């Protein structure tokens, strides 16, 4: 697999993970009185989101500097939530 395709695949996986984290966070926010374990999981998810955002920035930077780069990522476009978790609330 060529490096650009690998980067695009990784971006897709990370975006799906973000969707899952957002869904899990929505469930957490709906709890009237979350347990200590639920709070700990929430903070772990927040840490993971930071890691994902950093990795996505690096991947997108590498893609945008790639000579073969196409319009897979437009840094001026708004982020979208796509995935099987969208709309499930």
C-alpha positions, 0 to 999 in steps of 0.5 A: 500500500502506498504511503498516501493511501495508508495515511488516508486509511489511518485518517478514516479510522481516527475519524471513526474513533472520534465519532465513537468517543463523541457518542460515548461522551453524549451518553456520559453527559446525559447521566444525572450523577455519573459514577467515579468510574464513568468520570474516569472513563470520560477523562480518558476519552478526553485524553485520547481525543487530544492524541487523535487530534495531534495525529490527525494534524500530522497526517493531514500535514503530510498529505497536504505536502504530498505531491500526489495529494488530492482533495481528500482533506480540505483544511478550509472545510467544516468537519463532518460527523460521518459514521454509524454512530451519527444520529444515534442518541 
